Amino acid sequence: MAEPIQTSNKADITKTGQLRVACGGPSHGRHPKVFLSMVDDANGQPSHVVCPYCSHTFIYNAKLQPAHAAH
């Protein structure tokens, strides 16, 4: 099960309709570009992912999916 998201800086949160995201870090820092897959919540639905390098949090929202990606 996924742990509740606890981010101290709300600016470090991005809402997305993508199940896989890329993070290259903040503009003032450097880390390798990484591709991250959403973590499922307790109900098995995509929920969020946190970058292990910079702690940027991506929150999944199915309503933000591109029109061509909808099932």
mmCIF file as Biopython writes it, N, C-alpha, C and O atoms, coordinates in Angstrom:
data_model
#
loop_
_atom_site.group_PDB
_atom_site.id
_atom_site.type_symbol
_atom_site.label_atom_id
_atom_site.label_alt_id
_atom_site.label_comp_id
_atom_site.label_asym_id
_atom_site.label_entity_id
_atom_site.label_seq_id
_atom_site.pdbx_PDB_ins_code
_atom_site.Cartn_x
_atom_site.Cartn_y
_atom_site.Cartn_z
_atom_site.occupancy
_atom_site.B_iso_or_equiv
_atom_site.auth_seq_id
_atom_site.auth_asym_id
_atom_site.pdbx_PDB_model_num
ATOM 1   N N  . MET A ? 1  ? 0.838   -1.190 0.000   1.0 0.0 1  A 1 
ATOM 2   C CA . MET A ? 1  ? 0.000   0.000  0.000   1.0 0.0 1  A 1 
ATOM 3   C C  . MET A ? 1  ? 0.874   1.243  0.000   1.0 0.0 1  A 1 
ATOM 4   O O  . MET A ? 1  ? 1.975   1.247  0.552   1.0 0.0 1  A 1 
ATOM 5   N N  . ALA A ? 2  ? 0.383   2.262  -0.607  1.0 0.0 2  A 1 
ATOM 6   C CA . ALA A ? 2  ? 1.111   3.522  -0.681  1.0 0.0 2  A 1 
ATOM 7   C C  . ALA A ? 2  ? 0.959   4.299  0.619   1.0 0.0 2  A 1 
ATOM 8   O O  . ALA A ? 2  ? -0.100  4.306  1.247   1.0 0.0 2  A 1 
ATOM 9   N N  . GLU A ? 3  ? 2.035   4.944  0.995   1.0 0.0 3  A 1 
ATOM 10  C CA . GLU A ? 3  ? 2.005   5.807  2.175   1.0 0.0 3  A 1 
ATOM 11  C C  . GLU A ? 3  ? 1.370   7.134  1.790   1.0 0.0 3  A 1 
ATOM 12  O O  . GLU A ? 3  ? 1.464   7.548  0.635   1.0 0.0 3  A 1 
ATOM 13  N N  . PRO A ? 4  ? 0.720   7.815  2.746   1.0 0.0 4  A 1 
ATOM 14  C CA . PRO A ? 4  ? 0.149   9.137  2.440   1.0 0.0 4  A 1 
ATOM 15  C C  . PRO A ? 4  ? 1.250   10.099 1.996   1.0 0.0 4  A 1 
ATOM 16  O O  . PRO A ? 4  ? 2.375   10.048 2.494   1.0 0.0 4  A 1 
ATOM 17  N N  . ILE A ? 5  ? 0.913   10.964 1.065   1.0 0.0 5  A 1 
ATOM 18  C CA . ILE A ? 5  ? 1.876   11.936 0.562   1.0 0.0 5  A 1 
ATOM 19  C C  . ILE A ? 5  ? 2.039   13.047 1.588   1.0 0.0 5  A 1 
ATOM 20  O O  . ILE A ? 5  ? 1.060   13.640 2.042   1.0 0.0 5  A 1 
ATOM 21  N N  . GLN A ? 6  ? 3.293   13.321 1.949   1.0 0.0 6  A 1 
ATOM 22  C CA . GLN A ? 6  ? 3.576   14.414 2.869   1.0 0.0 6  A 1 
ATOM 23  C C  . GLN A ? 6  ? 4.708   15.233 2.280   1.0 0.0 6  A 1 
ATOM 24  O O  . GLN A ? 6  ? 5.884   14.919 2.466   1.0 0.0 6  A 1 
ATOM 25  N N  . THR A ? 7  ? 4.344   16.277 1.574   1.0 0.0 7  A 1 
ATOM 26  C CA . THR A ? 7  ? 5.315   17.164 0.950   1.0 0.0 7  A 1 
ATOM 27  C C  . THR A ? 7  ? 5.291   18.496 1.670   1.0 0.0 7  A 1 
ATOM 28  O O  . THR A ? 7  ? 4.235   19.110 1.822   1.0 0.0 7  A 1 
ATOM 29  N N  . SER A ? 8  ? 6.460   18.944 2.116   1.0 0.0 8  A 1 
ATOM 30  C CA . SER A ? 8  ? 6.519   20.187 2.875   1.0 0.0 8  A 1 
ATOM 31  C C  . SER A ? 8  ? 6.329   21.412 1.984   1.0 0.0 8  A 1 
ATOM 32  O O  . SER A ? 8  ? 5.836   22.440 2.449   1.0 0.0 8  A 1 
ATOM 33  N N  . ASN A ? 9  ? 6.708   21.319 0.731   1.0 0.0 9  A 1 
ATOM 34  C CA . ASN A ? 9  ? 6.602   22.448 -0.185  1.0 0.0 9  A 1 
ATOM 35  C C  . ASN A ? 9  ? 5.567   22.115 -1.261  1.0 0.0 9  A 1 
ATOM 36  O O  . ASN A ? 9  ? 5.834   21.291 -2.136  1.0 0.0 9  A 1 
ATOM 37  N N  . LYS A ? 10 ? 4.409   22.735 -1.207  1.0 0.0 10 A 1 
ATOM 38  C CA . LYS A ? 10 ? 3.329   22.448 -2.150  1.0 0.0 10 A 1 
ATOM 39  C C  . LYS A ? 10 ? 3.715   22.776 -3.590  1.0 0.0 10 A 1 
ATOM 40  O O  . LYS A ? 10 ? 3.074   22.285 -4.519  1.0 0.0 10 A 1 
ATOM 41  N N  . ALA A ? 11 ? 4.744   23.591 -3.795  1.0 0.0 11 A 1 
ATOM 42  C CA . ALA A ? 11 ? 5.198   23.910 -5.145  1.0 0.0 11 A 1 
ATOM 43  C C  . ALA A ? 11 ? 5.892   22.709 -5.779  1.0 0.0 11 A 1 
ATOM 44  O O  . ALA A ? 11 ? 6.092   22.682 -6.993  1.0 0.0 11 A 1 
ATOM 45  N N  . ASP A ? 12 ? 6.257   21.727 -4.978  1.0 0.0 12 A 1 
ATOM 46  C CA . ASP A ? 12 ? 6.932   20.536 -5.478  1.0 0.0 12 A 1 
ATOM 47  C C  . ASP A ? 12 ? 5.952   19.439 -5.840  1.0 0.0 12 A 1 
ATOM 48  O O  . ASP A ? 12 ? 6.303   18.260 -5.814  1.0 0.0 12 A 1 
ATOM 49  N N  . ILE A ? 13 ? 4.721   19.813 -6.178  1.0 0.0 13 A 1 
ATOM 50  C CA . ILE A ? 13 ? 3.687   18.854 -6.566  1.0 0.0 13 A 1 
ATOM 51  C C  . ILE A ? 13 ? 3.204   19.189 -7.971  1.0 0.0 13 A 1 
ATOM 52  O O  . ILE A ? 13 ? 2.919   20.346 -8.278  1.0 0.0 13 A 1 
ATOM 53  N N  . THR A ? 14 ? 3.115   18.168 -8.822  1.0 0.0 14 A 1 
ATOM 54  C CA . THR A ? 14 ? 2.585   18.312 -10.172 1.0 0.0 14 A 1 
ATOM 55  C C  . THR A ? 14 ? 1.455   17.322 -10.342 1.0 0.0 14 A 1 
ATOM 56  O O  . THR A ? 14 ? 1.624   16.131 -10.085 1.0 0.0 14 A 1 
ATOM 57  N N  . LYS A ? 15 ? 0.297   17.808 -10.776 1.0 0.0 15 A 1 
ATOM 58  C CA . LYS A ? 15 ? -0.827  16.915 -11.082 1.0 0.0 15 A 1 
ATOM 59  C C  . LYS A ? 15 ? -0.722  16.541 -12.552 1.0 0.0 15 A 1 
ATOM 60  O O  . LYS A ? 15 ? -0.452  17.392 -13.399 1.0 0.0 15 A 1 
ATOM 61  N N  . THR A ? 16 ? -0.939  15.257 -12.853 1.0 0.0 16 A 1 
ATOM 62  C CA . THR A ? 16 ? -0.776  14.774 -14.222 1.0 0.0 16 A 1 
ATOM 63  C C  . THR A ? 16 ? -1.764  13.662 -14.541 1.0 0.0 16 A 1 
ATOM 64  O O  . THR A ? 16 ? -2.248  12.968 -13.646 1.0 0.0 16 A 1 
ATOM 65  N N  . GLY A ? 17 ? -2.054  13.502 -15.816 1.0 0.0 17 A 1 
ATOM 66  C CA . GLY A ? 17 ? -2.904  12.420 -16.286 1.0 0.0 17 A 1 
ATOM 67  C C  . GLY A ? 17 ? -2.083  11.275 -16.862 1.0 0.0 17 A 1 
ATOM 68  O O  . GLY A ? 17 ? -2.637  10.341 -17.441 1.0 0.0 17 A 1 
ATOM 69  N N  . GLN A ? 18 ? -0.772  11.345 -16.705 1.0 0.0 18 A 1 
ATOM 70  C CA . GLN A ? 18 ? 0.131   10.317 -17.218 1.0 0.0 18 A 1 
ATOM 71  C C  . GLN A ? 18 ? 0.439   9.291  -16.130 1.0 0.0 18 A 1 
ATOM 72  O O  . GLN A ? 18 ? 0.614   9.647  -14.965 1.0 0.0 18 A 1 
ATOM 73  N N  . LEU A ? 19 ? 0.505   8.013  -16.516 1.0 0.0 19 A 1 
ATOM 74  C CA . LEU A ? 19 ? 0.854   6.957  -15.567 1.0 0.0 19 A 1 
ATOM 75  C C  . LEU A ? 19 ? 2.363   6.819  -15.393 1.0 0.0 19 A 1 
ATOM 76  O O  . LEU A ? 19 ? 2.835   6.198  -14.440 1.0 0.0 19 A 1 
ATOM 77  N N  . ARG A ? 20 ? 3.109   7.401  -16.320 1.0 0.0 20 A 1 
ATOM 78  C CA . ARG A ? 20 ? 4.573   7.382  -16.254 1.0 0.0 20 A 1 
ATOM 79  C C  . ARG A ? 20 ? 5.041   8.805  -16.523 1.0 0.0 20 A 1 
ATOM 80  O O  . ARG A ? 20 ? 4.623   9.429  -17.499 1.0 0.0 20 A 1 
ATOM 81  N N  . VAL A ? 21 ? 5.904   9.314  -15.661 1.0 0.0 21 A 1 
ATOM 82  C CA . VAL A ? 21 ? 6.372   10.691 -15.776 1.0 0.0 21 A 1 
ATOM 83  C C  . VAL A ? 21 ? 7.898   10.735 -15.797 1.0 0.0 21 A 1 
ATOM 84  O O  . VAL A ? 21 ? 8.559   9.784  -15.380 1.0 0.0 21 A 1 
ATOM 85  N N  . ALA A ? 22 ? 8.449   11.845 -16.285 1.0 0.0 22 A 1 
ATOM 86  C CA . ALA A ? 22 ? 9.891   12.061 -16.299 1.0 0.0 22 A 1 
ATOM 87  C C  . ALA A ? 22 ? 10.210  13.219 -15.371 1.0 0.0 22 A 1 
ATOM 88  O O  . ALA A ? 22 ? 9.488   14.216 -15.334 1.0 0.0 22 A 1 
ATOM 89  N N  . CYS A ? 23 ? 11.293  13.083 -14.624 1.0 0.0 23 A 1 
ATOM 90  C CA . CYS A ? 23 ? 11.737  14.160 -13.739 1.0 0.0 23 A 1 
ATOM 91  C C  . CYS A ? 23 ? 13.222  14.389 -13.985 1.0 0.0 23 A 1 
ATOM 92  O O  . CYS A ? 23 ? 14.026  13.458 -13.951 1.0 0.0 23 A 1 
ATOM 93  N N  . GLY A ? 24 ? 13.565  15.641 -14.233 1.0 0.0 24 A 1 
ATOM 94  C CA . GLY A ? 24 ? 14.960  16.025 -14.445 1.0 0.0 24 A 1 
ATOM 95  C C  . GLY A ? 24 ? 15.468  16.908 -13.334 1.0 0.0 24 A 1 
ATOM 96  O O  . GLY A ? 24 ? 16.588  17.414 -13.395 1.0 0.0 24 A 1 
ATOM 97  N N  . GLY A ? 25 ? 14.649  17.095 -12.320 1.0 0.0 25 A 1 
ATOM 98  C CA . GLY A ? 25 ? 15.049  17.902 -11.173 1.0 0.0 25 A 1 
ATOM 99  C C  . GLY A ? 25 ? 14.735  19.366 -11.350 1.0 0.0 25 A 1 
ATOM 100 O O  . GLY A ? 25 ? 14.314  19.793 -12.425 1.0 0.0 25 A 1 
ATOM 101 N N  . PRO A ? 26 ? 14.938  20.137 -10.298 1.0 0.0 26 A 1 
ATOM 102 C CA . PRO A ? 26 ? 14.679  21.583 -10.362 1.0 0.0 26 A 1 
ATOM 103 C C  . PRO A ? 26 ? 15.727  22.282 -11.229 1.0 0.0 26 A 1 
ATOM 104 O O  . PRO A ? 26 ? 16.813  21.749 -11.458 1.0 0.0 26 A 1 
ATOM 105 N N  . SER A ? 27 ? 15.391  23.468 -11.702 1.0 0.0 27 A 1 
ATOM 106 C CA . SER A ? 27 ? 16.299  24.196 -12.588 1.0 0.0 27 A 1 
ATOM 107 C C  . SER A ? 27 ? 17.601  24.583 -11.877 1.0 0.0 27 A 1 
ATOM 108 O O  . SER A ? 27 ? 18.632  24.752 -12.530 1.0 0.0 27 A 1 
ATOM 109 N N  . HIS A ? 28 ? 17.565  24.722 -10.558 1.0 0.0 28 A 1 
ATOM 110 C CA . HIS A ? 28 ? 18.769  25.118 -9.819  1.0 0.0 28 A 1 
ATOM 111 C C  . HIS A ? 28 ? 19.595  23.920 -9.346  1.0 0.0 28 A 1 
ATOM 112 O O  . HIS A ? 28 ? 20.659  24.106 -8.755  1.0 0.0 28 A 1 
ATOM 113 N N  . GLY A ? 29 ? 19.130  22.712 -9.594  1.0 0.0 29 A 1 
ATOM 114 C CA . GLY A ? 29 ? 19.864  21.524 -9.166  1.0 0.0 29 A 1 
ATOM 115 C C  . GLY A ? 29 ? 20.085  20.597 -10.342 1.0 0.0 29 A 1 
ATOM 116 O O  . GLY A ? 29 ? 19.615  20.847 -11.452 1.0 0.0 29 A 1 
ATOM 117 N N  . ARG A ? 30 ? 20.805  19.527 -10.081 1.0 0.0 30 A 1 
ATOM 118 C CA . ARG A ? 30 ? 21.068  18.578 -11.158 1.0 0.0 30 A 1 
ATOM 119 C C  . ARG A ? 30 ? 20.871  17.163 -10.645 1.0 0.0 30 A 1 
ATOM 120 O O  . ARG A ? 30 ? 21.387  16.780 -9.595  1.0 0.0 30 A 1 
ATOM 121 N N  . HIS A ? 31 ? 20.127  16.417 -11.396 1.0 0.0 31 A 1 
ATOM 122 C CA . HIS A ? 31 ? 20.076  14.973 -11.196 1.0 0.0 31 A 1 
ATOM 123 C C  . HIS A ? 31 ? 19.723  14.346 -12.521 1.0 0.0 31 A 1 
ATOM 124 O O  . HIS A ? 31 ? 19.190  15.030 -13.396 1.0 0.0 31 A 1 
ATOM 125 N N  . PRO A ? 32 ? 20.002  13.065 -12.703 1.0 0.0 32 A 1 
ATOM 126 C CA . PRO A ? 32 ? 19.713  12.463 -14.005 1.0 0.0 32 A 1 
ATOM 127 C C  . PRO A ? 32 ? 18.225  12.460 -14.292 1.0 0.0 32 A 1 
ATOM 128 O O  . PRO A ? 32 ? 17.407  12.401 -13.374 1.0 0.0 32 A 1 
ATOM 129 N N  . LYS A ? 33 ? 17.878  12.523 -15.560 1.0 0.0 33 A 1 
ATOM 130 C CA . LYS A ? 33 ? 16.467  12.424 -15.938 1.0 0.0 33 A 1 
ATOM 131 C C  . LYS A ? 33 ? 16.022  10.994 -15.651 1.0 0.0 33 A 1 
ATOM 132 O O  . LYS A ? 33 ? 16.604  10.031 -16.151 1.0 0.0 33 A 1 
ATOM 133 N N  . VAL A ? 34 ? 14.986  10.879 -14.841 1.0 0.0 34 A 1 
ATOM 134 C CA . VAL A ? 34 ? 14.473  9.557  -14.475 1.0 0.0 34 A 1 
ATOM 135 C C  . VAL A ? 34 ? 13.017  9.447  -14.890 1.0 0.0 34 A 1 
ATOM 136 O O  . VAL A ? 34 ? 12.290  10.440 -14.918 1.0 0.0 34 A 1 
ATOM 137 N N  . PHE A ? 35 ? 12.603  8.237  -15.209 1.0 0.0 35 A 1 
ATOM 138 C CA . PHE A ? 35 ? 11.222  7.953  -15.578 1.0 0.0 35 A 1 
ATOM 139 C C  . PHE A ? 35 ? 10.602  7.163  -14.440 1.0 0.0 35 A 1 
ATOM 140 O O  . PHE A ? 35 ? 11.151  6.152  -14.001 1.0 0.0 35 A 1 
ATOM 141 N N  . LEU A ? 36 ? 9.457   7.629  -13.967 1.0 0.0 36 A 1 
ATOM 142 C CA . LEU A ? 36 ? 8.824   7.062  -12.780 1.0 0.0 36 A 1 
ATOM 143 C C  . LEU A ? 36 ? 7.411   6.614  -13.100 1.0 0.0 36 A 1 
ATOM 144 O O  . LEU A ? 36 ? 6.704   7.277  -13.859 1.0 0.0 36 A 1 
ATOM 145 N N  . SER A ? 37 ? 6.996   5.502  -12.533 1.0 0.0 37 A 1 
ATOM 146 C CA . SER A ? 37 ? 5.640   4.981  -12.707 1.0 0.0 37 A 1 
ATOM 147 C C  . SER A ? 37 ? 4.826   5.247  -11.454 1.0 0.0 37 A 1 
ATOM 148 O O  . SER A ? 37 ? 5.340   5.165  -10.338 1.0 0.0 37 A 1 
ATOM 149 N N  . MET A ? 38 ? 3.555   5.566  -11.645 1.0 0.0 38 A 1 
ATOM 150 C CA . MET A ? 38 ? 2.673   5.849  -10.523 1.0 0.0 38 A 1 
ATOM 151 C C  . MET A ? 38 ? 2.559   4.642  -9.580  1.0 0.0 38 A 1 
ATOM 152 O O  . MET A ? 38 ? 2.593   3.489  -10.009 1.0 0.0 38 A 1 
ATOM 153 N N  . VAL A ? 39 ? 2.424   4.944  -8.291  1.0 0.0 39 A 1 
ATOM 154 C CA . VAL A ? 39 ? 2.236   3.941  -7.254  1.0 0.0 39 A 1 
ATOM 155 C C  . VAL A ? 39 ? 0.736   3.780  -7.037  1.0 0.0 39 A 1 
ATOM 156 O O  . VAL A ? 39 ? 0.007   4.771  -6.998  1.0 0.0 39 A 1 
ATOM 157 N N  . ASP A ? 40 ? 0.271   2.550  -6.895  1.0 0.0 40 A 1 
ATOM 158 C CA . ASP A ? 40 ? -1.154  2.306  -6.652  1.0 0.0 40 A 1 
ATOM 159 C C  . ASP A ? 40 ? -1.532  2.619  -5.213  1.0 0.0 40 A 1 
ATOM 160 O O  . ASP A ? 40 ? -0.727  2.455  -4.296  1.0 0.0 40 A 1 
ATOM 161 N N  . ASP A ? 41 ? -2.772  3.073  -5.026  1.0 0.0 41 A 1 
ATOM 162 C CA . ASP A ? 41 ? -3.295  3.307  -3.683  1.0 0.0 41 A 1 
ATOM 163 C C  . ASP A ? 41 ? -3.835  1.993  -3.119  1.0 0.0 41 A 1 
ATOM 164 O O  . ASP A ? 41 ? -3.659  0.942  -3.736  1.0 0.0 41 A 1 
ATOM 165 N N  . ALA A ? 42 ? -4.483  2.037  -1.968  1.0 0.0 42 A 1 
ATOM 166 C CA . ALA A ? 42 ? -5.005  0.843  -1.304  1.0 0.0 42 A 1 
ATOM 167 C C  . ALA A ? 42 ? -6.054  0.118  -2.145  1.0 0.0 42 A 1 
ATOM 168 O O  . ALA A ? 42 ? -6.278  -1.078 -1.956  1.0 0.0 42 A 1 
ATOM 169 N N  . ASN A ? 43 ? -6.698  0.830  -3.069  1.0 0.0 43 A 1 
ATOM 170 C CA . ASN A ? 43 ? -7.725  0.235  -3.928  1.0 0.0 43 A 1 
ATOM 171 C C  . ASN A ? 43 ? -7.160  -0.255 -5.260  1.0 0.0 43 A 1 
ATOM 172 O O  . ASN A ? 43 ? -7.914  -0.703 -6.124  1.0 0.0 43 A 1 
ATOM 173 N N  . GLY A ? 44 ? -5.849  -0.174 -5.431  1.0 0.0 44 A 1 
ATOM 174 C CA . GLY A ? 44 ? -5.225  -0.624 -6.672  1.0 0.0 44 A 1 
ATOM 175 C C  . GLY A ? 44 ? -5.303  0.363  -7.810  1.0 0.0 44 A 1 
ATOM 176 O O  . GLY A ? 44 ? -5.062  -0.004 -8.960  1.0 0.0 44 A 1 
ATOM 177 N N  . GLN A ? 45 ? -5.635  1.612  -7.516  1.0 0.0 45 A 1 
ATOM 178 C CA . GLN A ? 45 ? -5.729  2.658  -8.537  1.0 0.0 45 A 1 
ATOM 179 C C  . GLN A ? 45 ? -4.459  3.508  -8.521  1.0 0.0 45 A 1 
ATOM 180 O O  . GLN A ? 45 ? -3.888  3.739  -7.455  1.0 0.0 45 A 1 
ATOM 181 N N  . PRO A ? 46 ? -4.009  3.977  -9.687  1.0 0.0 46 A 1 
ATOM 182 C CA . PRO A ? 46 ? -2.817  4.837  -9.724  1.0 0.0 46 A 1 
ATOM 183 C C  . PRO A ? 46 ? -3.018  6.057  -8.823  1.0 0.0 46 A 1 
ATOM 184 O O  . PRO A ? 46 ? -4.084  6.674  -8.829  1.0 0.0 46 A 1 
ATOM 185 N N  . SER A ? 47 ? -2.004  6.390  -8.065  1.0 0.0 47 A 1 
ATOM 186 C CA . SER A ? 47 ? -2.147  7.450  -7.080  1.0 0.0 47 A 1 
ATOM 187 C C  . SER A ? 47 ? -1.097  8.550  -7.240  1.0 0.0 47 A 1 
ATOM 188 O O  . SER A ? 47 ? -1.437  9.694  -7.543  1.0 0.0 47 A 1 
ATOM 189 N N  . HIS A ? 48 ? 0.166   8.210  -7.039  1.0 0.0 48 A 1 
ATOM 190 C CA . HIS A ? 48 ? 1.226   9.223  -7.037  1.0 0.0 48 A 1 
ATOM 191 C C  . HIS A ? 48 ? 2.583   8.545  -7.179  1.0 0.0 48 A 1 
ATOM 192 O O  . HIS A ? 48 ? 2.690   7.320  -7.127  1.0 0.0 48 A 1 
ATOM 193 N N  . VAL A ? 49 ? 3.621   9.366  -7.360  1.0 0.0 49 A 1 
ATOM 194 C CA . VAL A ? 49 ? 5.001   8.900  -7.326  1.0 0.0 49 A 1 
ATOM 195 C C  . VAL A ? 49 ? 5.864   10.074 -6.858  1.0 0.0 49 A 1 
ATOM 196 O O  . VAL A ? 49 ? 5.583   11.228 -7.181  1.0 0.0 49 A 1 
ATOM 197 N N  . VAL A ? 50 ? 6.912   9.767  -6.096  1.0 0.0 50 A 1 
ATOM 198 C CA . VAL A ? 50 ? 7.828   10.780 -5.575  1.0 0.0 50 A 1 
ATOM 199 C C  . VAL A ? 50 ? 9.213   10.504 -6.156  1.0 0.0 50 A 1 
ATOM 200 O O  . VAL A ? 50 ? 9.710   9.380  -6.081  1.0 0.0 50 A 1 
ATOM 201 N N  . CYS A ? 51 ? 9.829   11.526 -6.730  1.0 0.0 51 A 1 
ATOM 202 C CA . CYS A ? 51 ? 11.165  11.377 -7.295  1.0 0.0 51 A 1 
ATOM 203 C C  . CYS A ? 51 ? 12.165  11.074 -6.175  1.0 0.0 51 A 1 
ATOM 204 O O  . CYS A ? 51 ? 12.219  11.802 -5.184  1.0 0.0 51 A 1 
ATOM 205 N N  . PRO A ? 52 ? 12.951  10.012 -6.324  1.0 0.0 52 A 1 
ATOM 206 C CA . PRO A ? 52 ? 13.911  9.663  -5.271  1.0 0.0 52 A 1 
ATOM 207 C C  . PRO A ? 52 ? 15.098  10.622 -5.189  1.0 0.0 52 A 1 
ATOM 208 O O  . PRO A ? 52 ? 15.824  10.609 -4.195  1.0 0.0 52 A 1 
ATOM 209 N N  . TYR A ? 53 ? 15.310  11.448 -6.206  1.0 0.0 53 A 1 
ATOM 210 C CA . TYR A ? 53 ? 16.429  12.387 -6.203  1.0 0.0 53 A 1 
ATOM 211 C C  . TYR A ? 53 ? 16.070  13.736 -5.590  1.0 0.0 53 A 1 
ATOM 212 O O  . TYR A ? 53 ? 16.823  14.272 -4.776  1.0 0.0 53 A 1 
ATOM 213 N N  . CYS A ? 54 ? 14.912  14.287 -5.984  1.0 0.0 54 A 1 
ATOM 214 C CA . CYS A ? 54 ? 14.589  15.658 -5.559  1.0 0.0 54 A 1 
ATOM 215 C C  . CYS A ? 54 ? 13.291  15.753 -4.752  1.0 0.0 54 A 1 
ATOM 216 O O  . CYS A ? 54 ? 12.915  16.842 -4.318  1.0 0.0 54 A 1 
ATOM 217 N N  . SER A ? 55 ? 12.614  14.642 -4.552  1.0 0.0 55 A 1 
ATOM 218 C CA . SER A ? 55 ? 11.361  14.569 -3.779  1.0 0.0 55 A 1 
ATOM 219 C C  . SER A ? 55 ? 10.178  15.272 -4.441  1.0 0.0 55 A 1 
ATOM 220 O O  . SER A ? 55 ? 9.150   15.487 -3.799  1.0 0.0 55 A 1 
ATOM 221 N N  . HIS A ? 56 ? 10.311  15.629 -5.712  1.0 0.0 56 A 1 
ATOM 222 C CA . HIS A ? 56 ? 9.173   16.214 -6.427  1.0 0.0 56 A 1 
ATOM 223 C C  . HIS A ? 56 ? 8.077   15.156 -6.484  1.0 0.0 56 A 1 
ATOM 224 O O  . HIS A ? 56 ? 8.346   13.997 -6.800  1.0 0.0 56 A 1 
ATOM 225 N N  . THR A ? 57 ? 6.857   15.548 -6.182  1.0 0.0 57 A 1 
ATOM 226 C CA . THR A ? 57 ? 5.734   14.619 -6.139  1.0 0.0 57 A 1 
ATOM 227 C C  . THR A ? 57 ? 4.830   14.832 -7.343  1.0 0.0 57 A 1 
ATOM 228 O O  . THR A ? 57 ? 4.454   15.960 -7.659  1.0 0.0 57 A 1 
ATOM 229 N N  . PHE A ? 58 ? 4.488   13.746 -8.006  1.0 0.0 58 A 1 
ATOM 230 C CA . PHE A ? 58 ? 3.550   13.757 -9.121  1.0 0.0 58 A 1 
ATOM 231 C C  . PHE A ? 58 ? 2.296   13.039 -8.662  1.0 0.0 58 A 1 
ATOM 232 O O  . PHE A ? 58 ? 2.367   11.897 -8.208  1.0 0.0 58 A 1 
ATOM 233 N N  . ILE A ? 59 ? 1.145   13.692 -8.775  1.0 0.0 59 A 1 
ATOM 234 C CA . ILE A ? 59 ? -0.134  13.119 -8.360  1.0 0.0 59 A 1 
ATOM 235 C C  . ILE A ? 59 ? -0.950  12.805 -9.598  1.0 0.0 59 A 1 
ATOM 236 O O  . ILE A ? 59 ? -1.127  13.659 -10.466 1.0 0.0 59 A 1 
ATOM 237 N N  . TYR A ? 60 ? -1.448  11.574 -9.682  1.0 0.0 60 A 1 
ATOM 238 C CA . TYR A ? 60 ? -2.217  11.143 -10.835 1.0 0.0 60 A 1 
ATOM 239 C C  . TYR A ? 60 ? -3.665  11.598 -10.729 1.0 0.0 60 A 1 
ATOM 240 O O  . TYR A ? 60 ? -4.304  11.465 -9.685  1.0 0.0 60 A 1 
ATOM 241 N N  . ASN A ? 61 ? -4.169  12.144 -11.845 1.0 0.0 61 A 1 
ATOM 242 C CA . ASN A ? 61 ? -5.569  12.544 -11.942 1.0 0.0 61 A 1 
ATOM 243 C C  . ASN A ? 61 ? -6.046  12.119 -13.333 1.0 0.0 61 A 1 
ATOM 244 O O  . ASN A ? 61 ? -5.648  12.709 -14.337 1.0 0.0 61 A 1 
ATOM 245 N N  . ALA A ? 62 ? -6.901  11.092 -13.387 1.0 0.0 62 A 1 
ATOM 246 C CA . ALA A ? 62 ? -7.364  10.536 -14.658 1.0 0.0 62 A 1 
ATOM 247 C C  . ALA A ? 62 ? -8.063  11.587 -15.526 1.0 0.0 62 A 1 
ATOM 248 O O  . ALA A ? 62 ? -8.078  11.459 -16.751 1.0 0.0 62 A 1 
ATOM 249 N N  . LYS A ? 63 ? -8.633  12.605 -14.921 1.0 0.0 63 A 1 
ATOM 250 C CA . LYS A ? 63 ? -9.324  13.651 -15.684 1.0 0.0 63 A 1 
ATOM 251 C C  . LYS A ? 63 ? -8.350  14.494 -16.506 1.0 0.0 63 A 1 
ATOM 252 O O  . LYS A ? 63 ? -8.769  15.227 -17.402 1.0 0.0 63 A 1 
ATOM 253 N N  . LEU A ? 64 ? -7.070  14.397 -16.212 1.0 0.0 64 A 1 
ATOM 254 C CA . LEU A ? 64 ? -6.062  15.168 -16.938 1.0 0.0 64 A 1 
ATOM 255 C C  . LEU A ? 64 ? -5.446  14.386 -18.093 1.0 0.0 64 A 1 
ATOM 256 O O  . LEU A ? 64 ? -4.536  14.887 -18.754 1.0 0.0 64 A 1 
ATOM 257 N N  . GLN A ? 65 ? -5.924  13.165 -18.352 1.0 0.0 65 A 1 
ATOM 258 C CA . GLN A ? 65 ? -5.395  12.360 -19.460 1.0 0.0 65 A 1 
ATOM 259 C C  . GLN A ? 65 ? -5.683  13.052 -20.790 1.0 0.0 65 A 1 
ATOM 260 O O  . GLN A ? 65 ? -6.743  13.650 -20.974 1.0 0.0 65 A 1 
ATOM 261 N N  . PRO A ? 66 ? -4.721  12.963 -21.715 1.0 0.0 66 A 1 
ATOM 262 C CA . PRO A ? 66 ? -4.970  13.483 -23.062 1.0 0.0 66 A 1 
ATOM 263 C C  . PRO A ? 66 ? -6.147  12.720 -23.683 1.0 0.0 66 A 1 
ATOM 264 O O  . PRO A ? 66 ? -6.363  11.553 -23.357 1.0 0.0 66 A 1 
ATOM 265 N N  . ALA A ? 67 ? -6.895  13.353 -24.555 1.0 0.0 67 A 1 
ATOM 266 C CA . ALA A ? 67 ? -8.088  12.751 -25.153 1.0 0.0 67 A 1 
ATOM 267 C C  . ALA A ? 67 ? -7.782  11.438 -25.873 1.0 0.0 67 A 1 
ATOM 268 O O  . ALA A ? 67 ? -8.588  10.509 -25.819 1.0 0.0 67 A 1 
ATOM 269 N N  . HIS A ? 68 ? -6.634  11.344 -26.545 1.0 0.0 68 A 1 
ATOM 270 C CA . HIS A ? 68 ? -6.283  10.129 -27.292 1.0 0.0 68 A 1 
ATOM 271 C C  . HIS A ? 68 ? -5.879  8.981  -26.374 1.0 0.0 68 A 1 
ATOM 272 O O  . HIS A ? 68 ? -5.845  7.833  -26.816 1.0 0.0 68 A 1 
ATOM 273 N N  . ALA A ? 69 ? -5.570  9.261  -25.093 1.0 0.0 69 A 1 
ATOM 274 C CA . ALA A ? 69 ? -5.139  8.215  -24.165 1.0 0.0 69 A 1 
ATOM 275 C C  . ALA A ? 69 ? -6.284  7.635  -23.357 1.0 0.0 69 A 1 
ATOM 276 O O  . ALA A ? 69 ? -6.096  6.644  -22.652 1.0 0.0 69 A 1 
ATOM 277 N N  . ALA A ? 70 ? -7.461  8.227  -23.441 1.0 0.0 70 A 1 
ATOM 278 C CA . ALA A ? 70 ? -8.601  7.742  -22.660 1.0 0.0 70 A 1 
ATOM 279 C C  . ALA A ? 70 ? -9.019  6.365  -23.142 1.0 0.0 70 A 1 
ATOM 280 O O  . ALA A ? 70 ? -8.964  6.068  -24.335 1.0 0.0 70 A 1 
ATOM 281 N N  . HIS A ? 71 ? -9.434  5.532  -22.210 1.0 0.0 71 A 1 
ATOM 282 C CA . HIS A ? 71 ? -9.866  4.164  -22.542 1.0 0.0 71 A 1 
ATOM 283 C C  . HIS A ? 71 ? -11.340 4.090  -22.783 1.0 0.0 71 A 1 
ATOM 284 O O  . HIS A ? 71 ? -11.865 3.015  -23.073 1.0 0.0 71 A 1 
#
